[in-house]
Each structure stands twice: as C-alpha cells, then as structure tokens.
Amino acid sequence: MIVIKCSKCKNKIFKYKKIGKGKVLKCFKDRITRNYDCVVDNDFLKCTCGNIIGSDEGNYYKMNKDNFTYTGRKIKR
C-alpha cells in the first residue's frame, strides 16, 4: 500500500494498492482503498488546495508526476 500526497501542500490524497515495479503513472480506480482529500472536477483529479494531481481517463487516473509524492511499499508480483 502506498499513500499519494500532494507535493504542494503535503495533504494526503488517497491510499492506493500498487502492484509491480515501476513508477506511479496510472492509478486504477478499483485499487484505491481510501480517499482522503480527493476532488474530481471537470475530469481532473485535484487536491483541496487546487493542485491538479491527474486526469480522469475512464477506469484509471493518469497521474502528473511532478504534482504528487508517495510513501509506502509496493507489492511485488
């Protein structure tokens, strides 16, 4: 499990179940286990401070790598 945080205000956005190696480029909606301060507005995933974290692409969010940080452990396959 990893926790996605806003890089601007350091608030928690959501808790995500990351599977496999690699960077966090897509976050699938069915793997999000807990939503903290996530706002979906006009197909954009935003923090409460207004920072755009990613864009809604249907069943996943395409993440902007400069606008978030994450902590936690990835699950190996």
Long-range contacts (C-beta under 8 A, 24 or more apart in sequence): 1-33, 1-72, 1-73, 2-70, 2-71, 2-72, 2-73, 2-74, 3-70, 3-71, 3-72, 4-53, 4-68, 4-69, 4-70, 5-68, 5-69, 5-70, 5-71, 6-37, 6-47, 6-49, 6-51, 6-53, 6-67, 6-68, 7-51, 7-66, 7-67, 7-68, 7-69, 8-47, 8-49, 8-51, 8-67, 9-47, 9-48, 9-49, 9-51, 11-36, 11-37, 11-47, 11-48, 11-49, 12-36, 12-37, 13-37, 13-38, 13-45, 13-47, 13-53, 13-68, 14-38, 16-70, 17-75, 18-72, 18-74, 18-75, 19-74, 19-75, 19-77, 20-74, 20-75, 20-76, 20-77, 21-74, 21-76, 23-65, 24-63, 24-65, 24-68, 24-70, 25-62, 25-63, 25-65, 26-57, 26-60, 26-61, 26-62, 26-63, 27-54, 27-60, 27-61, 27-63, 28-59, 28-60, 29-59, 29-60, 29-61, 30-59
